[in-house]
Amino acid sequence: MPVSSLCSAILSHMKAISSVGPPPPRSVPDLKMPKHIDYDQLNALSHVVRQQDSRSSLSILSAHNEFIRQYPKIFLQRKTRLPKPSEDNSHNIAIYIKEVHGGHSYAPKKFEEKVEEFLAILKKLPIHRTRDEHNIVWEMLQTIPDLTSQLRKDHLKTLSRNVISETWIKGSTVVGNDGFYVILKGLAQPRTPMYKSLVEERSSTATITSQSFHSFTYSEDLEHAAIGEMPMPLGGNLLRPWSTFGTLEVTTQIQSEPKTYLVVTVEDCEMLKISANNYARLKSEQTKFENKQILKLIHQCPYYKEWPTLSICELVPLVKWKKFPPVIVESGNVIPFVAYINSGHCNIYRNITGLLRISPRKVKKIRKLVYMGQLQKQESFGEISVLLQAPFTCTVVAAEDLKMAVIKDKDILALDPVTRQLMLQTANPTFGHLTDVSKCRHYSRCLYSG
């Protein structure tokens, strides 16, 4: 029987490979032993179940509990190694804190580092500074006595968001008429013996001299020198870092030779500048805001609700904010101001004369303050007493922390006749509706019967 070609091909292939030997044996790859496993404990744990009788349920339960108890022991506990201290810094805890936090130091910055950071921030435009950078500038400005002693805290904080740094090369003449300057680096020579105060003082013409951050005064000669325009001699008192000069008053007229605030740089200087125009704009905005608050307060008081706004606007520039002692005014005195309560309240008392029974046939006349009522927020008093120069019939006592807007009597009396007459027509005596006939007689009877 003939063989097919497929079968003959398979047969010839089997004969060809019959002489080929088997493949060489391959070794099992080496296993790396985990370093965090304790193999002695693992072997001991594997024999726990075998040592128990599998037929007893109690033995199985005890074997399970023993297994759970010893299972954590098969893992090696890593030992925490503290950084090895050097001999010189063995007691310096900052070294250990720095290494624990990855090498970052959390020690407080030195003053020199703060100054360098402060200078770097001032190089940026105010619009490009972050909130933290604005806070750093604000904190540094609070360390300058000339600023903190003459500017309100809220004004200084607002100005800190727009201060800039200026670089002046050696031999430059700096005119401080357009702002207030603080020398941050370098030395400067003052060319005038006297510097004005930062802000205008109406009551006095007091002046200040340049002050130093560390010693508060660098130049006593400047303080006692007479006002003049003669340049100071070379070798005199120098303006050093953190000394100040200039003004925040806006000059209305351009002088031909503005020598009042001249200084000459002895070496390259970095100076912080607060613009006088920025301060003037800030004061203007603050005044507008306060005037709106005063206008609203007066208009909400009962006597002024029907007043035209134009008449109230005449009172607004005369108002001053003031805090008062406990006793604001005593009865029998002419009150020296008209008051508008912005916060807190007042208690009103009146002096009452009564008879006190001492015995069945003897009585004694006494005087005592009787509580009449209260003046609340958004109420006013004093108009009638000021305009008519009439003694106040009540004693006004502050019941809590009181803040009022007041107009002095001389300003009220200087108003135009129309406004004064309008105030007389709308105002009433404080608690004038309470007379001795009602409450006071009742109090007298109580004293007599007591």
MIZANU-244742 format. One record per residue (C-alpha): residue number from 0; residue in three letters; y, x, z. Coordinates in steps of 0.05 Angstrom, whole numbers, plus 5000, padded with zeros to 4 digits. Layout:
N
- NUM/ALA/Y/X/Z .
...
This chain:
450
- 0/MET/5000/5000/5000 .
- 1/PRO/5067/5031/4979 .
- 2/VAL/5119/5047/5034 .
- 3/SER/5190/5022/5027 .
- 4/SER/5247/5071/5020 .
- 5/LEU/5278/5049/5087 .
- 6/CYS/5215/5062/5125 .
- 7/SER/5206/5130/5093 .
- 8/ALA/5278/5149/5111 .
- 9/ILE/5268/5130/5184 .
- 10/LEU/5202/5168/5186 .
- 11/SER/5232/5232/5157 .
- 12/HIS/5291/5228/5208 .
- 13/MET/5243/5222/5266 .
- 14/LYS/5204/5283/5243 .
- 15/ALA/5270/5323/5237 .
- 16/ILE/5294/5309/5308 .
- 17/SER/5226/5318/5341 .
- 18/SER/5239/5392/5349 .
- 19/VAL/5307/5383/5383 .
- 20/GLY/5306/5396/5459 .
- 21/PRO/5337/5349/5512 .
- 22/PRO/5411/5358/5530 .
- 23/PRO/5427/5405/5588 .
- 24/PRO/5437/5371/5657 .
- 25/ARG/5509/5358/5680 .
- 26/SER/5534/5370/5750 .
- 27/VAL/5566/5315/5792 .
- 28/PRO/5642/5327/5798 .
- 29/ASP/5667/5352/5865 .
- 30/LEU/5699/5300/5910 .
- 31/LYS/5761/5317/5948 .
- 32/MET/5756/5298/6020 .
- 33/PRO/5817/5258/6044 .
- 34/LYS/5855/5297/6097 .
- 35/HIS/5873/5236/6138 .
- 36/ILE/5801/5215/6153 .
- 37/ASP/5763/5241/6215 .
- 38/TYR/5692/5243/6188 .
- 39/ASP/5660/5256/6256 .
- 40/GLN/5689/5191/6281 .
- 41/LEU/5667/5157/6216 .
- 42/ASN/5594/5180/6226 .
- 43/ALA/5595/5157/6298 .
- 44/LEU/5622/5090/6276 .
- 45/SER/5566/5081/6223 .
- 46/HIS/5513/5087/6277 .
- 47/VAL/5543/5033/6322 .
- 48/VAL/5510/4975/6287 .
- 49/ARG/5443/5010/6280 .
- 50/GLN/5438/5022/6355 .
- 51/GLN/5442/4947/6370 .
- 52/ASP/5385/4897/6366 .
- 53/SER/5398/4856/6304 .
- 54/ARG/5357/4798/6331 .
- 55/SER/5406/4783/6388 .
- 56/SER/5471/4747/6372 .
- 57/LEU/5503/4778/6434 .
- 58/SER/5486/4847/6409 .
- 59/ILE/5516/4832/6342 .
- 60/LEU/5581/4808/6375 .
- 61/SER/5585/4869/6420 .
- 62/ALA/5572/4915/6360 .
- 63/HIS/5628/4880/6322 .
- 64/ASN/5677/4889/6380 .
- 65/GLU/5657/4962/6388 .
- 66/PHE/5667/4973/6314 .
- 67/ILE/5737/4941/6316 .
- 68/ARG/5755/4983/6377 .
- 69/GLN/5734/5050/6347 .
- 70/TYR/5757/5036/6275 .
- 71/PRO/5829/5063/6284 .
- 72/LYS/5800/5129/6310 .
- 73/ILE/5775/5149/6241 .
- 74/PHE/5847/5160/6217 .
- 75/LEU/5880/5224/6237 .
- 76/GLN/5948/5216/6269 .
- 77/ARG/6003/5258/6237 .
- 78/LYS/6042/5300/6287 .
- 79/THR/6118/5294/6283 .
- 80/ARG/6149/5363/6281 .
- 81/LEU/6220/5372/6304 .
- 82/PRO/6263/5421/6267 .
- 83/LYS/6259/5490/6297 .
- 84/PRO/6328/5505/6328 .
- 85/SER/6360/5572/6323 .
- 86/GLU/6377/5611/6386 .
- 87/ASP/6452/5600/6379 .
- 88/ASN/6448/5525/6366 .
- 89/SER/6390/5506/6411 .
- 90/HIS/6434/5458/6451 .
- 91/ASN/6475/5430/6393 .
- 92/ILE/6449/5359/6381 .
- 93/ALA/6491/5353/6318 .
- 94/ILE/6443/5403/6284 .
- 95/TYR/6383/5357/6297 .
- 96/ILE/6421/5294/6276 .
- 97/LYS/6441/5327/6211 .
- 98/GLU/6369/5347/6194 .
- 99/VAL/6341/5279/6213 .
- 100/HIS/6390/5246/6165 .
- 101/GLY/6373/5291/6107 .
- 102/GLY/6425/5344/6118 .
- 103/HIS/6485/5298/6122 .
- 104/SER/6532/5313/6179 .
- 105/TYR/6558/5255/6221 .
- 106/ALA/6605/5296/6264 .
- 107/PRO/6678/5273/6266 .
- 108/LYS/6722/5304/6213 .
- 109/LYS/6771/5358/6233 .
- 110/PHE/6845/5345/6224 .
- 111/GLU/6848/5395/6166 .
- 112/GLU/6793/5357/6130 .
- 113/LYS/6830/5292/6140 .
- 114/VAL/6893/5321/6111 .
- 115/GLU/6856/5347/6050 .
- 116/GLU/6825/5278/6040 .
- 117/PHE/6893/5246/6051 .
- 118/LEU/6925/5290/5997 .
- 119/ALA/6869/5275/5948 .
- 120/ILE/6879/5200/5957 .
- 121/LEU/6954/5205/5948 .
- 122/LYS/6943/5239/5880 .
- 123/LYS/6913/5174/5855 .
- 124/LEU/6956/5116/5833 .
- 125/PRO/6957/5061/5886 .
- 126/ILE/6922/5012/5839 .
- 127/HIS/6863/5060/5832 .
- 128/ARG/6851/5069/5907 .
- 129/THR/6793/5035/5942 .
- 130/ARG/6800/4992/6004 .
- 131/ASP/6774/5049/6047 .
- 132/GLU/6824/5097/6017 .
- 133/HIS/6881/5049/6031 .
- 134/ASN/6857/5045/6104 .
- 135/ILE/6857/5121/6109 .
- 136/VAL/6929/5124/6084 .
- 137/TRP/6948/5070/6133 .
- 138/GLU/6916/5108/6191 .
- 139/MET/6950/5173/6173 .
- 140/LEU/7019/5140/6168 .
- 141/GLN/7010/5114/6239 .
- 142/THR/7009/5186/6264 .
- 143/ILE/7080/5199/6240 .
- 144/PRO/7129/5184/6297 .
- 145/ASP/7190/5173/6253 .
- 146/LEU/7154/5115/6218 .
- 147/THR/7120/5082/6277 .
- 148/SER/7183/5084/6321 .
- 149/GLN/7228/5049/6270 .
- 150/LEU/7185/5005/6225 .
- 151/ARG/7147/4943/6242 .
- 152/LYS/7072/4951/6241 .
- 153/ASP/7062/4899/6186 .
- 154/HIS/7117/4930/6144 .
- 155/LEU/7086/5000/6151 .
- 156/LYS/7018/4973/6131 .
- 157/THR/7046/4940/6069 .
- 158/LEU/7085/5003/6050 .
- 159/SER/7022/5045/6058 .
- 160/ARG/6993/5011/5997 .
- 161/ASN/7047/5039/5951 .
- 162/VAL/7062/5109/5978 .
- 163/ILE/7055/5166/5929 .
- 164/SER/7053/5242/5931 .
- 165/GLU/7103/5287/5896 .
- 166/THR/7096/5361/5880 .
- 167/TRP/7159/5404/5884 .
- 168/ILE/7159/5477/5863 .
- 169/LYS/7194/5532/5902 .
- 170/GLY/7270/5529/5897 .
- 171/SER/7274/5454/5879 .
- 172/THR/7329/5411/5908 .
- 173/VAL/7303/5345/5935 .
- 174/VAL/7352/5288/5945 .
- 175/GLY/7326/5238/5997 .
- 176/ASN/7375/5182/5982 .
- 177/ASP/7323/5141/5945 .
- 178/GLY/7267/5142/5996 .
- 179/PHE/7236/5170/6059 .
- 180/TYR/7198/5236/6053 .
- 181/VAL/7143/5268/6094 .
- 182/ILE/7127/5342/6080 .
- 183/LEU/7052/5350/6076 .
- 184/LYS/7048/5422/6051 .
- 185/GLY/7098/5478/6047 .
- 186/LEU/7167/5492/6077 .
- 187/ALA/7236/5466/6060 .
- 188/GLN/7306/5484/6081 .
- 189/PRO/7353/5427/6102 .
- 190/ARG/7423/5431/6070 .
- 191/THR/7456/5379/6114 .
- 192/PRO/7461/5378/6190 .
- 193/MET/7447/5304/6202 .
- 194/TYR/7399/5251/6176 .
- 195/LYS/7408/5176/6180 .
- 196/SER/7358/5129/6211 .
- 197/LEU/7305/5098/6167 .
- 198/VAL/7334/5028/6172 .
- 199/GLU/7405/5003/6182 .
- 200/GLU/7425/4987/6253 .
- 201/ARG/7480/4935/6260 .
- 202/SER/7493/4945/6333 .
- 203/SER/7501/5021/6332 .
- 204/THR/7509/5079/6285 .
- 205/ALA/7453/5119/6316 .
- 206/THR/7424/5175/6275 .
- 207/ILE/7358/5213/6279 .
- 208/THR/7338/5283/6262 .
- 209/SER/7276/5308/6228 .
- 210/GLN/7215/5303/6272 .
- 211/SER/7151/5342/6272 .
- 212/PHE/7081/5313/6277 .
- 213/HIS/7059/5362/6331 .
- 214/SER/7120/5375/6374 .
- 215/PHE/7160/5313/6355 .
- 216/THR/7225/5353/6345 .
- 217/TYR/7233/5416/6304 .
- 218/SER/7308/5420/6305 .
- 219/GLU/7350/5409/6367 .
- 220/ASP/7408/5443/6330 .
- 221/LEU/7408/5387/6278 .
- 222/GLU/7409/5335/6333 .
- 223/HIS/7471/5363/6367 .
- 224/ALA/7508/5386/6304 .
- 225/ALA/7570/5350/6281 .
- 226/ILE/7568/5310/6217 .
- 227/GLY/7590/5352/6159 .
- 228/GLU/7576/5373/6088 .
- 229/MET/7573/5448/6097 .
- 230/PRO/7504/5475/6077 .
- 231/MET/7461/5503/6133 .
- 232/PRO/7454/5579/6133 .
- 233/LEU/7391/5611/6108 .
- 234/GLY/7342/5629/6162 .
- 235/GLY/7359/5566/6201 .
- 236/ASN/7309/5513/6223 .
- 237/LEU/7257/5499/6169 .
- 238/LEU/7224/5432/6155 .
- 239/ARG/7150/5444/6163 .
- 240/PRO/7088/5401/6149 .
- 241/TRP/7096/5332/6179 .
- 242/SER/7172/5339/6183 .
- 243/THR/7211/5281/6153 .
- 244/PHE/7277/5269/6119 .
- 245/GLY/7311/5215/6077 .
- 246/THR/7325/5141/6086 .
- 247/LEU/7297/5073/6070 .
- 248/GLU/7367/5043/6061 .
- 249/VAL/7384/5027/5988 .
- 250/THR/7448/5063/5968 .
- 251/THR/7496/5012/5937 .
- 252/GLN/7543/5062/5906 .
- 253/ILE/7524/5127/5871 .
- 254/GLN/7561/5183/5904 .
- 255/SER/7588/5241/5863 .
- 256/GLU/7557/5292/5910 .
- 257/PRO/7501/5260/5950 .
- 258/LYS/7491/5316/6000 .
- 259/THR/7471/5273/6060 .
- 260/TYR/7396/5281/6049 .
- 261/LEU/7391/5347/6011 .
- 262/VAL/7335/5396/6023 .
- 263/VAL/7313/5457/5983 .
- 264/THR/7240/5477/5980 .
- 265/VAL/7226/5548/6006 .
- 266/GLU/7156/5546/5975 .
- 267/ASP/7114/5499/5934 .
- 268/CYS/7111/5432/5971 .
- 269/GLU/7071/5369/5972 .
- 270/MET/7112/5310/5997 .
- 271/LEU/7095/5237/6012 .
- 272/LYS/7148/5189/5989 .
- 273/ILE/7162/5118/6011 .
- 274/SER/7209/5085/5962 .
- 275/ALA/7272/5054/5989 .
- 276/ASN/7269/5001/5934 .
- 277/ASN/7199/4982/5955 .
- 278/TYR/7222/4973/6027 .
- 279/ALA/7282/4932/6005 .
- 280/ARG/7236/4887/5964 .
- 281/LEU/7189/4880/6023 .
- 282/LYS/7245/4859/6070 .
- 283/SER/7271/4810/6018 .
- 284/GLU/7203/4777/6011 .
- 285/GLN/7193/4776/6086 .
- 286/THR/7261/4744/6096 .
- 287/LYS/7246/4690/6044 .
- 288/PHE/7180/4674/6078 .
- 289/GLU/7211/4671/6148 .
- 290/ASN/7268/4627/6122 .
- 291/LYS/7217/4578/6094 .
- 292/GLN/7181/4575/6161 .
- 293/ILE/7247/4563/6198 .
- 294/LEU/7269/4510/6149 .
- 295/LYS/7202/4474/6157 .
- 296/LEU/7206/4479/6234 .
- 297/ILE/7276/4450/6239 .
- 298/HIS/7262/4395/6190 .
- 299/GLN/7201/4373/6231 .
- 300/CYS/7241/4366/6295 .
- 301/PRO/7257/4292/6309 .
- 302/TYR/7333/4299/6309 .
- 303/TYR/7333/4334/6241 .
- 304/LYS/7284/4292/6200 .
- 305/GLU/7340/4254/6167 .
- 306/TRP/7383/4315/6155 .
- 307/PRO/7396/4337/6083 .
- 308/THR/7362/4402/6065 .
- 309/LEU/7429/4434/6048 .
- 310/SER/7455/4423/6119 .
- 311/ILE/7391/4453/6149 .
- 312/CYS/7398/4514/6103 .
- 313/GLU/7465/4528/6137 .
- 314/LEU/7427/4536/6203 .
- 315/VAL/7370/4580/6177 .
- 316/PRO/7409/4646/6172 .
- 317/LEU/7432/4638/6245 .
- 318/VAL/7362/4631/6274 .
- 319/LYS/7329/4686/6314 .
- 320/TRP/7257/4687/6340 .
- 321/LYS/7252/4698/6414 .
- 322/LYS/7202/4696/6472 .
- 323/PHE/7227/4671/6539 .
- 324/PRO/7213/4682/6613 .
- 325/PRO/7181/4625/6653 .
- 326/VAL/7248/4592/6673 .
- 327/ILE/7288/4581/6609 .
- 328/VAL/7348/4544/6637 .
- 329/GLU/7365/4514/6705 .
- 330/SER/7399/4447/6715 .
- 331/GLY/7474/4450/6726 .
- 332/ASN/7484/4507/6675 .
- 333/VAL/7509/4504/6604 .
- 334/ILE/7452/4527/6560 .
- 335/PRO/7474/4587/6516 .
- 336/PHE/7432/4567/6455 .
- 337/VAL/7398/4512/6415 .
- 338/ALA/7322/4521/6415 .
- 339/TYR/7268/4498/6367 .
- 340/ILE/7197/4503/6395 .
- 341/ASN/7149/4537/6347 .
- 342/SER/7089/4546/6394 .
- 343/GLY/7073/4528/6466 .
- 344/HIS/7109/4474/6506 .
- 345/CYS/7159/4466/6563 .
- 346/ASN/7157/4426/6626 .
- 347/ILE/7220/4388/6645 .
- 348/TYR/7241/4381/6718 .
- 349/ARG/7300/4348/6751 .
- 350/ASN/7331/4361/6820 .
- 351/ILE/7324/4298/6861 .
- 352/THR/7355/4284/6930 .
- 353/GLY/7312/4243/6976 .
- 354/LEU/7305/4223/7048 .
- 355/LEU/7245/4246/7088 .
- 356/ARG/7227/4207/7152 .
- 357/ILE/7217/4256/7209 .
- 358/SER/7211/4204/7265 .
- 359/PRO/7218/4128/7269 .
- 360/ARG/7293/4136/7281 .
- 361/LYS/7307/4201/7245 .
- 362/VAL/7307/4220/7170 .
- 363/LYS/7324/4285/7134 .
- 364/LYS/7357/4294/7066 .
- 365/ILE/7318/4342/7020 .
- 366/ARG/7321/4365/6948 .
- 367/LYS/7260/4375/6905 .
- 368/LEU/7243/4387/6832 .
- 369/VAL/7210/4326/6802 .
- 370/TYR/7167/4331/6739 .
- 371/MET/7199/4289/6684 .
- 372/GLY/7157/4304/6622 .
- 373/GLN/7145/4356/6568 .
- 374/LEU/7178/4384/6505 .
- 375/GLN/7124/4397/6454 .
- 376/LYS/7117/4438/6391 .
- 377/GLN/7167/4420/6336 .
- 378/GLU/7218/4392/6386 .
- 379/SER/7288/4418/6400 .
- 380/PHE/7337/4418/6458 .
- 381/GLY/7406/4443/6477 .
- 382/GLU/7449/4413/6422 .
- 383/ILE/7490/4367/6467 .
- 384/SER/7499/4420/6521 .
- 385/VAL/7525/4472/6472 .
- 386/LEU/7570/4427/6430 .
- 387/LEU/7601/4390/6489 .
- 388/GLN/7596/4449/6538 .
- 389/ALA/7562/4400/6585 .
- 390/PRO/7517/4426/6642 .
- 391/PHE/7443/4417/6629 .
- 392/THR/7415/4360/6671 .
- 393/CYS/7344/4387/6674 .
- 394/THR/7308/4451/6691 .
- 395/VAL/7265/4475/6632 .
- 396/VAL/7204/4516/6650 .
- 397/ALA/7156/4548/6599 .
- 398/ALA/7086/4521/6612 .
- 399/GLU/7051/4574/6570 .
- 400/ASP/7066/4631/6523 .
- 401/LEU/7126/4603/6488 .
- 402/LYS/7156/4623/6421 .
- 403/MET/7220/4590/6398 .
- 404/ALA/7272/4597/6344 .
- 405/VAL/7341/4597/6374 .
- 406/ILE/7413/4594/6350 .
- 407/LYS/7465/4624/6397 .
- 408/ASP/7521/4580/6423 .
- 409/LYS/7575/4621/6389 .
- 410/ASP/7541/4611/6321 .
- 411/ILE/7534/4536/6333 .
- 412/LEU/7607/4530/6352 .
- 413/ALA/7626/4570/6289 .
- 414/LEU/7593/4519/6243 .
- 415/ASP/7637/4475/6199 .
- 416/PRO/7661/4410/6231 .
- 417/VAL/7616/4366/6187 .
- 418/THR/7553/4401/6210 .
- 419/ARG/7574/4400/6283 .
- 420/GLN/7589/4326/6279 .
- 421/LEU/7522/4313/6245 .
- 422/MET/7487/4349/6301 .
- 423/LEU/7524/4308/6354 .
- 424/GLN/7506/4242/6320 .
- 425/THR/7432/4257/6313 .
- 426/ALA/7417/4293/6378 .
- 427/ASN/7409/4263/6448 .
- 428/PRO/7411/4294/6517 .
- 429/THR/7344/4323/6537 .
- 430/PHE/7306/4267/6573 .
- 431/GLY/7371/4230/6579 .
- 432/HIS/7335/4163/6576 .
- 433/LEU/7305/4178/6645 .
- 434/THR/7358/4162/6697 .
- 435/ASP/7361/4166/6772 .
- 436/VAL/7359/4090/6774 .
- 437/SER/7286/4088/6751 .
- 438/LYS/7244/4148/6769 .
- 439/CYS/7290/4181/6818 .
- 440/ARG/7300/4121/6863 .
- 441/HIS/7225/4109/6864 .
- 442/TYR/7215/4181/6887 .
- 443/SER/7268/4172/6942 .
- 444/ARG/7232/4110/6968 .
- 445/CYS/7167/4149/6970 .
- 446/LEU/7200/4204/7011 .
- 447/TYR/7232/4154/7058 .
- 448/SER/7167/4116/7070 .
- 449/GLY/7127/4180/7077 .
